[in-house]
């Protein structure tokens, strides 16, 4: 088990920790930050999510630089990323931080791209590495989730917080990168219509 795979496993283990911090009725108090009262559990949730995000960056860098790419890593790394991001967005809907329709678009895009990757591999194609739109999507999702966890103002309020603006930027790149991935792999559908 190499270092990148250990980091991926660590990220998978952090998912239930992140989830439990945000759903258990833990009363650890709150902290006032920028005039907003934020529950301490949300701060810890943001820290756990940030650590998971850093492991996502590190495992890919180490795997590529040291030529440690494995089948486990190819499978588990994107799965871990999607699991923690989708968990976070569902929890943010539950907290009233983002609209459910936005989270639904993100979850649907992630599932659609994952399904397309499976079809590409099954048909003997090569899964494309993440292009810039996908990298921007990942970065805006991870930063947006952290900002939303540290911002206790719901989306329904008149005041539009920077965290919510970041969420909409993230939503734009989620849609754009999903379309881009489908366009880059359109030959899969052209090949299947010939059967």
C-alpha positions in Angstrom: 0.0 0.0 0.0 1.7 3.2 -1.2 1.4 6.7 0.2 -1.1 8.0 -2.3 -3.4 5.0 -1.6 -3.1 5.5 2.1 -4.1 9.2 1.7 -7.1 8.1 -0.3 -8.1 5.6 2.5 -7.6 8.4 5.0 -10.0 10.6 3.0 -12.6 7.8 2.9 -12.3 7.3 6.7 -12.8 11.1 7.2 -16.2 10.9 5.5 -18.1 9.4 8.4 -16.1 11.7 10.8 -17.2 14.7 8.8 -20.8 13.4 8.6 -21.1 12.7 12.3 -19.7 16.1 13.3 -22.4 17.8 11.3 -25.4 15.5 12.1 -25.0 14.5 15.7 -26.6 16.8 18.2 -23.3 17.9 19.7 -23.5 21.1 21.7 -19.9 22.3 21.7 -21.0 25.9 21.7 -20.5 28.5 19.0 -17.9 31.1 17.9 -18.7 34.5 16.6 -16.8 35.1 13.4 -17.3 38.2 11.1 -20.5 39.0 13.1 -22.0 35.5 12.5 -22.4 32.8 15.2 -21.0 29.6 13.9 -21.4 26.3 15.8 -18.1 24.7 16.8 -19.1 21.5 15.1 -19.3 23.3 11.8 -15.8 24.7 12.3 -14.5 21.2 13.0 -16.5 19.9 10.0 -14.8 22.6 7.9 -11.4 21.5 9.3 -12.0 17.8 8.5 -13.2 18.7 5.0 -10.1 20.9 4.5 -7.8 18.0 5.5 -9.7 15.7 3.2 -9.3 18.2 0.4 -5.6 18.5 1.0 -5.2 14.7 0.9 -7.0 14.8 -2.5 -4.4 17.2 -3.8 -1.4 15.4 -2.3 -2.3 11.8 -3.3 -2.6 12.8 -7.0 0.6 14.9 -6.9 2.6 12.1 -5.2 1.2 9.3 -7.4 2.0 11.1 -10.6 5.4 12.4 -9.5 6.6 9.1 -8.1 4.9 6.9 -10.8 2.7 5.2 -8.1 -0.5 5.1 -10.1 -2.4 1.9 -9.2 -5.8 0.4 -10.2 -6.9 0.9 -6.6 -6.0 4.6 -6.8 -7.7 5.1 -10.2 -10.9 3.6 -8.6 -10.8 4.8 -5.0 -9.5 8.4 -5.5 -12.3 9.8 -7.6 -14.9 7.7 -5.6 -13.6 9.2 -2.3 -13.7 12.7 -3.9 -17.3 12.3 -5.0 -18.5 10.7 -1.8 -17.2 13.5 0.5 -18.3 16.3 -1.9 -21.8 14.8 -2.3 -22.1 14.2 1.4 -21.1 17.9 2.1 -23.6 19.3 -0.4 -26.4 17.2 1.0 -25.6 18.3 4.5 -25.4 21.9 3.4 -28.9 21.6 2.0 -30.1 20.1 5.3 -28.4 23.1 7.1 -30.3 25.5 4.8 -27.0 26.9 3.4 -27.7 26.1 -0.2 -30.7 25.4 -2.4 -31.6 21.8 -2.9 -31.9 22.3 -6.7 -28.2 23.3 -6.8 -27.0 20.3 -4.9 -29.2 18.1 -7.1 -27.5 19.4 -10.2 -24.0 18.8 -8.7 -24.9 15.2 -7.6 -26.5 14.4 -11.0 -23.4 15.8 -12.8 -21.0 13.7 -10.7 -23.1 10.5 -11.3 -23.3 11.2 -15.0 -19.6 11.7 -15.4 -18.8 8.7 -13.3 -21.2 6.6 -15.5 -19.6 8.0 -18.7 -16.1 7.1 -17.3 -17.3 3.5 -16.8 -18.6 3.3 -20.4 -15.4 4.7 -21.8 -13.3 2.1 -19.9 -15.8 -0.7 -20.8 -15.5 0.2 -24.5 -11.7 0.0 -24.4 -11.2 3.8 -24.4 -8.9 5.7 -22.2 -10.4 7.8 -19.4 -9.3 11.4 -19.9 -7.4 13.1 -17.1 -9.2 16.0 -15.6 -9.0 19.1 -17.9 -8.9 22.6 -16.5 -12.7 23.0 -16.2 -12.7 19.9 -14.0 -9.9 21.1 -11.9 -11.5 24.5 -11.5 -14.8 22.7 -10.6 -13.0 20.6 -7.9 -11.3 23.6 -6.4 -14.4 25.8 -6.3 -16.4 22.9 -4.8 -13.9 22.3 -2.1 -13.3 26.0 -1.3 -17.1 26.7 -1.5 -18.0 23.9 0.9 -15.5 25.2 3.5 -16.7 28.8 3.1 -20.3 27.6 3.4 -19.6 25.6 6.6 -17.9 28.7 8.1 -20.9 30.9 7.0 -24.0 30.3 9.0 -26.3 32.5 6.9 -28.8 30.6 5.0 -29.5 31.1 1.2 -33.0 32.4 1.9 -31.8 35.5 3.6 -31.7 38.9 1.8 -28.0 39.3 2.5 -26.1 37.3 -0.2 -22.9 36.1 1.5 -19.6 35.6 -0.4 -19.9 31.8 0.4 -23.1 31.6 -1.6 -21.7 33.5 -4.5 -18.8 31.0 -4.5 -21.4 28.2 -4.5 -22.9 29.6 -7.7 -19.5 29.9 -9.3 -18.9 26.3 -8.3 -22.2 25.3 -9.8 -21.3 27.0 -13.1 -18.0 25.1 -13.4 -19.7 21.9 -12.3 -22.1 22.2 -15.3 -19.5 23.5 -17.7 -17.0 20.8 -16.9 -19.6 18.1 -17.1 -20.6 19.3 -20.6 -17.0 19.5 -21.5 -16.3 15.9 -20.4 -19.3 14.6 -22.4 -18.1 16.6 -25.5 -14.6 15.3 -25.2 -16.0 11.7 -25.0 -18.8 12.0 -27.6 -17.2 9.2 -29.7 -18.5 6.7 -27.1 -22.1 7.5 -28.1 -21.2 7.6 -31.8 -19.6 4.2 -31.5 -22.6 2.7 -29.6 -25.1 3.9 -32.3 -23.4 1.8 -34.9 -24.2 -1.4 -33.0 
